[in-house]
């Protein structure tokens, strides 16, 4: 859908809203759709397009440029090579043959590989370089690993707008140009952070440090609404990337014959009685994005699984693989569950989480349905989690 809207005089949002998309990379759930934002900046002498759109929506970008009667584009600033932002580049370069693609040297190589863009179409820029559009100046800020190695940010000095592409984005289809409903955008931006950015928490810290002294009136990402209160999203990111974990236990689980379910239900109760926040996810039904969001803050994960053919249930394997890939700030992990005749579930799961810098607390994996001594073992695990949270100052004294 067309989404031609004005940020400021001579600066338009010319991208597309994708109300219907529900999956990204055939992996990431997008319950609220998304947008592919592109921005047109018209200076006194030159015109720049900042990012393009997903190839499925090239016609929308073209229509918006036609509505503005754009006959010449001098530069296409490409902050990120991924195709949902670069996919329309070949058509843009066909229609505007004098346009040059402005990007980092790494991005150039990726675009030559991904989109077969000829070498002579590029101007590469280094960290801190500027480009004058006449009365407007673009400054390029290298910001690698948000979330690919080639990513950069573009700062429009005179208007104090930072164009961040994926960084600070949200998968949210909305007709609002600017954030109007902060709780809804917070939820979508946190989901986006959890699914896309969390593995790069350490580099994001460095990138946040790099932009902290920029005067920003507006942060304009290439997914979701634009922030005219930059502190809203900067403060949210500062919280999400901090090393401080919350007094929360995440329990992703599967149960086949109710034994693991009985253990999970009991365990959740005894954790709640100890003042710990619990988020329980039945992996046969859960939206994996919700699990990713819960992992942003939690101190502890307890994985619940039955045994299937000597290992854990495949849905649990999938969730554990994702948790390991997302590298959340978890401090502790354990396993609970039930088996029929044996198996190597504990070794399998603990072997799958090398990226999680967690202390493994003694698992409670039992034979058959849980009995009195098994519930006592779950009491012991709940108490150990509480004590660990206290020792690490995750439970504050006032709690
Ligand atoms: Fe929105 Fe990394 O692409």
Boltz pocket constraint, residues with backbone or C-beta under 6 A from the ligand:
constraints:
  - pocket:
      binder: B
      contacts: [[A, 80], [A, 82], [A, 83], [A, 84], [A, 85], [A, 147], [A, 166], [A, 222], [A, 223]]
      max_distance: 6.0
